[in-house]
């Protein structure tokens, strides 16, 4: 068995305007191993993901239907948890867009991608088929990222929507270190509050309030992974919650579990199974350019 995770950000201005980062996951299991299931929680991301080897399958928490994803998909923010099932050779390359940029590139109102996905081939046709074919023919990660980067460079030159101050507002909320009111965000965007909410929903897929709550929840559960000995009240206060009950309310909505119950489930996920869930969460949200863990192939037997 083996595992790899790689994360990289963009230094080139042309791509950095649109793309926040790459994330690459690969898990390899022996054929007789019972595959773990990932309980995938809401997170503030708009993504293009390529599944290079075995397909990704998923099911919503309230549905018995298991969906098999196409080889490349685009998807918006989810505000409900889902189950994800990988294969024995699971290799995913995820492009995480800057807030608002998937809307600019596709012209699709992002409400239509909330809690769902679209086959990327339906949007970009032969161009994305060519990328998938090149990815399937390679085992070299650097080469594969180059293929995707070339596609993205062509894509950003043909963006279908113009930049908006609302995009900047979404980026500010994502990276904020202090709270800012809805009135302030609307004022800085030169919009009324009602106009700002409508345009934000169109470009981000959820309301500003929901977006902020998902970001705060995401920070909280990653902080617990990074600092497992830290008590829940300290985590709640550090992530902008009023108290533990305020945090527990978001956990209940976004995971359908209490913080403690979700933590126990998280320990059994694929990332924790391979021992780098804490490593991943240590780097998410930092300015470190990349990290790569090939040594895990040698450490795990």
N, C-alpha and C positions, 0 to 999 in steps of 0.2 A: 504494500500500500504506500501511497505517497501523496503529498500535498504541496501546493505552491500558491503564494499570494504575491502580487506585485501591484504597486500603485505609483502613478506618475502624474505630475502636473505639467502645464504648458508654459514655456518661456516665450514662445513666438507670439507677438501681439495679435496676429491675424487669427490664430486659433484660440488664444487665451480669452479673447472677447466672447467667444461662443462656448468653449469647452472648459469645464472645471477640472476634470481629471479622467484618467483611465483607471480601471480596476480589472485585474486579471485573476481568476480563480481556476485552479485545476486540482481535482481530486481523482485519484486512481485507486480502485478497490479490486481485490481478487474476486473472481467470478462467484465464489461461494459465500461471499460476505453479504450479510443482510444490510442493505443500504440505509443510512440514517436519513431522517426527514428534517428539513429546515423549516422552522416556524418563522416565517418572514414578516417582520413588523413594519408598520408605516414608517416611511422616511422621506425627507424633503428632496426628492430627486426626480428629474426628467432624464430618461436614458435611451440610448440605442445599445442593444446588447446582441452579441454574436455568440451562438452556441456551436463550437467548432467540432466537437466529437459527438458524444451521446446527447440526445435531445434533453431539454428541460421540460418537466411536467409540473403542473400546479393544480391546486383546488382551493376554492374559497372555503372559509371556515364553516359556512352554513349550507354548503352544497356537497353532495357525494360525487359530483362529476369531476373527473380528472382531465385536464386540458393538456395537450401536447403543443408546446410552442413551436412556431416556425424557426428556421435556422437563424433569422435575424428579426428582431422586433423593436418597436419603439413603444414606450409606455410613460404614463404620467405618474403623478403622486397617487399613492394609495392611502386611504385612511381607515382601512380594515386589514386585519392580519390574513395571510394566506399560507397554505402549506406548499412547499416546493420539494420536488423529487428529482434528484440527479441520477445519472447513470453510473456504470462502473468506470467509465472514463469520461468524466465531466470536465469540460473546459469552456469557461465563459469569459468573454472579453467585453467589458462594459464601458461605454463612453457616457460619462455623466456631464450633462450640459449645464452651463450657467443658467440661473433662473431667467425664464422668459425666452431663452434662445431656441428651444425646440419649437415654440410657436412661431418665431421668426423664420426658421428654416422650412417649416412645413405649411404654415398658414392655417393649421388646424386649431380651432379653439380647444384649449387644453382641458376644458370640462369633459370633452368627448374621450379623453384618455385617462381620466381619473378612475382608478380601480379596474383598468382594462388595458389592452394592448392592441397594436395593429401590426400586421406583417409588414416589415420595412420594404419588402418587394412591391407592395401595393402602392407605396409612395415613390420609390426611386427606381423601380423596375430593373432593367438590365444592368445598371450601374452597381446596384447592391448585389445582384446575382454574381457579377464578376468578382466583387470583393469576397463573397462567401466561397467561391470556387478557389480563389487564390489562398484563402485561409485553410481550406481543406487540404490543399496540396503541400502545406508547409508544417514543419515542426519547430521552426525557429521563431521564438517570441519576438525578437527585435524586427525580423522581417515581417511578421504578421502585423505588428503595430505600424510599420511603415506603410503597408497596404491600406490600413484603415486611415492613417494620417493623410495619405494622398487623396483618398475619397473625401475626407472632411474638408481639405483645402479647396477642392472643387465645389463642394456643397456650400461653403460659406460665401462663395462668390456669387451665388444665385439665391441668396436669402429672399424669401417671398414677402416679408414684412419688415418695416423700418423699426429702428430702435425707438424705445419709449422710456420716459422717466419711470414708468411703472416697473420696468425691468430692473432699473437701478434700485428701486425700493425693495423688490424681491431679494436682490443681492445683499442689500443692507440688512434686512431682517435675518437672512441666513447667517451672516457673519457678525451680527451685532454683539456688542459687549454690554450694552445698556438698552433699556426699554425706550421706545419712541411711540408716541400716540398715533392713532389712526388719523387724527386731524392734522398732525405734523406731516405725516407721509403724504396725505392728499395735497396739502399746501405746497410741499416741495415738488410735487408732480404737476402743479398748476391745474388741479382738478378739484371739483367738489368731492365730498366724502362719498356720495352715492356713485358718481362717475368713477372714482378711484376703485371702489369695491368691484364694480362691474368689469372694468378693464383688468383688474388684478385677477379676478376669477377666470377671465378669458385667456390670459397669458400664463397663469400659473396652475389653473385647474381647480383651485380651492379658494376660499375666502382668505383675506389677510389674517383673520383670527385663527382659523384652522391651520393655516400654514405656520404661524408662530407656535401654536400648540404642538404640532408635529415636530418642529425643530427642537423645542424644549424637551419633549419626551425622548427624542432621539439622543440628545445630549445626556439625559439622565441614565438611560440604560447603558450607554457606552461608558459613562463614568463608573457605573457599578462594575462593569466588566474589567475596567482598568484598575479600579481600586476596590476589590471585593471585600476588604475589611472595613470599608467606610460605611457608617450607618446610614439608613435611608433618610433620616431627617437632614443630615449634613448634605447629602446629595440633592435633596429637594431644594434646600436653601441656595446651594451653589448654582443650581440650574434655573433659578428664578421663580420657584414655587413658594407659596406663602407658608406651607407646612406639609407634613407627610400626607395628610388627607387630600390636599390639593393634588399632590403627585399621584396618589393612589387612584384618584378619579380618572386621570388621563390614562394610567396603566389599564384600568378596567375598560375604558372605551377603546383603546388602541390595541390591546392584547387579549381582552376578555378574561384577564387573570389579575390577581393581586401582584404587587411587585415581587414578593417572595416566591410565589408560585411560578411566575414567569422566569425568575432567575434559575430555578431548578430545571425548568424546561430548556432554557438557554444552554445550560451545562451539557445537555445531551445533543446539541446541534452539531452539524458537520464541522464548523469552525472549531468549537471546543473539543470535538473528538480528536482533531489533529493538533490541539494545543496552541493555536495562534489567535484565538479570538481576542485575547488581551493585547497581543501585539498589534493586531489590526486596529483596535479601538484606540491604541496609544497614538497612532498616526493620523487617523481620520480627524479632520478639522485643524491640523497643523500646517505649517508652511514648508515642511520637509518635502523635497522634490520627489523622492521615490524611495522605496525599499523593496528588497527582493530576498526571498527565503529559499533558495535552491537546496540548502543544506538539510531541509526537512526530509528530502527524499532519502538521505543517508541516515537520518536520525530515527525514522519510523520503520519498523519491520513488522 
